[in-house]
Amino acid sequence: MNKAISTRLTFAVAILSLLIFIIIWQVIAQQGLLVKNFPGSFKTIGSLIWWVSDPFFDNGPNDLGIGTNLLISLRRVLIGYSLAVLVAIPLGVLMGMSKLAQSSLNPYVQLLKPVSPLAWLPVGLFVFRNSEITGIFVIFITSIWPTLINTAFGVASINPDYLRVSKSLGASKSITIRRVILPAIMPNILAGMRISMGTAWLVIVAAEMLLGTGIGYFIWNEWNNLSLENIFVAIIIIGFTGFILDQFFGFLQDKFDYSI
Amino acid sequence: MIKKSSKTSNSNKNYSHLELVNLGKIFFKEKKFLDFRAKGIKGGFEAIKDINLKIEKNKFVSIIGPSGCGKSTLLNLIAGLQTPTAGKILIDGYSIKGPGPDRGVIFQNYALMPWLTTIQNIEFALNTVFPAKTKPDIKERARKYLSMVGLEKASNKFPKELSGGMKQRVAIARALSINPNMLLMDEPFGALDALTRSYLQDELLSIWRKNKVTVVLITHSIEEALLLSDKIVLMSSGPSATISEEISVDLERPRDRQKIEQDPNYLKIKLRLEKHLLRETRAVEEVS
């Protein structure tokens, strides 16, 4: 009962704060307090409704529905991200298990990790001569580091008791990896994958401004149209999509939370 | 109750079940890449040395000693989890090469896999040791051992839903399910409260009576050693710890924890153990 009231109250407060925000935004825009022609919340909401009511139209690459653009971006992210995870997990396990792999690969990881993935964009364009593959490549580079580092750390800090049990039973290396190490480090892998996904979703918007099509290009296109309210629509949709993706990983992390 | 597998049939009657010959273990500091500090350190830390011990089949032997005397190192060596730097370990006359399913190991912190249910934890051990067995066979065997420790109702629970005592019972079931000839226990009840500990000690005794395995128990509790063992092995304080005495416990079985404390023989051994442990502990504490 008490809990039900508190959730309802939280919801009411959230709605109220949203309403206040919308009103203040509208007032500031209408009075021209920020800059001239700054779109108000009413105009933005109107655009949002217009874009969302018919999200999948296709009138050529410079006039795509927002849903179509969103799906293009999501597709690039999911392909690049999945490839990165497929590489990062085995490589991370290897780095966590073998001192040789750790000392030979770690310098590259440490050197490349702090580089903005966008720096790879020209390299991708030069090598692949294709903007689609380049986008996927940039997302791949973006996504690989957090998952790789978390996986390697998870293996290196695994509870030695699990390994001792496995060893005392005479388990082979392959059984130990598949049935002990991988499940044991699932929380680390998922934490890494969550960070990877968050970064990939940040980077795709910037990359697409340079590559064409997708939600990032939509923003660039609307800037050329000087349609700021459409850019706000894109920001809302990007934020909402990122939130859903993040919540999905939060849900998975709860599933694999072994803590007592 | 459990039919012994053929692996013991070639054992020679002249051999003890477990024999430790001049066993020693020195831990060398691993020199890390680019670690200049390690350069100056010579040699290593000698945990145990010159351990000679014979344990007969189906006996219950406790190893007791002051903390830091290398008891756990000794058990890890017998389990094959670590390799000795001197001497050898013979089981039925054969030198061991590493860990094996002929020895079931029980750890102080239960070491259950938290992502597996209790029955899955046992099934993991069975699948590893008997890869040829069918799924229903494995399931049935796991269930049998879970009910042996009275936990058939908890088969689908995860370790985090169990009490410490229940977790250790699952670990005991897991260790016995692979049908070992020897059970190696590293302070298995050290983390439990006194009542649960007594309960599990009784449980262990009845399991041991029925299953007929050789037990090597590491403990720091004199009462526990006296209640359970046929023989108590006393270790000196480390480093370079060794066996200082072996005491036979000729108390009648089954032992009752209340009655046994009245036995003059019990009190005599207990006094001897206390004296020894106090002396060795003093040696440890006053050095450091």
Contacts between the chains, C-beta under 8 A, distances in Angstrom:
chain1	res1	chain2	res2	distance
A	99	B	33	7.9
A	103	B	33	5.9
A	161	B	107	5.9
A	161	B	109	5.7
A	161	B	111	3.8
A	162	B	111	6.7
A	162	B	113	6.1
A	164	B	81	5.8
A	164	B	105	7.4
A	164	B	107	6.8
A	164	B	111	6.6
A	165	B	105	7.5
A	165	B	107	7.4
A	165	B	111	4.8
A	165	B	113	7.6
A	165	B	125	7.9
A	166	B	128	7.5
A	167	B	81	5.8
A	167	B	99	5.4
A	168	B	79	5.5
A	168	B	80	7.4
A	168	B	81	6.2
A	168	B	99	4.8
A	168	B	103	7.2
A	168	B	104	7.9
A	168	B	105	4.3
A	169	B	99	7.4
A	169	B	101	6.2
A	169	B	125	5.5
A	169	B	128	4.6
A	169	B	129	5.8
A	169	B	178	6.9
A	170	B	98	7.7
A	170	B	99	5.6
A	170	B	100	5.5
A	170	B	101	5.6
A	170	B	128	7.0
A	170	B	129	6.9
A	171	B	128	4.7
A	175	B	128	6.0
A	179	B	124	6.5
A	179	B	128	8.0
A	180	B	113	7.0
A	183	B	113	7.1
A	183	B	115	4.5
A	183	B	116	7.9
A	184	B	113	7.4
A	184	B	115	7.3
A	186	B	115	7.1
A	256	B	115	7.5
A	258	B	114	3.8
A	258	B	115	6.0
A	258	B	160	7.2
A	259	B	160	7.7
A	260	B	114	7.6
A	260	B	159	7.9
A	260	B	160	4.4
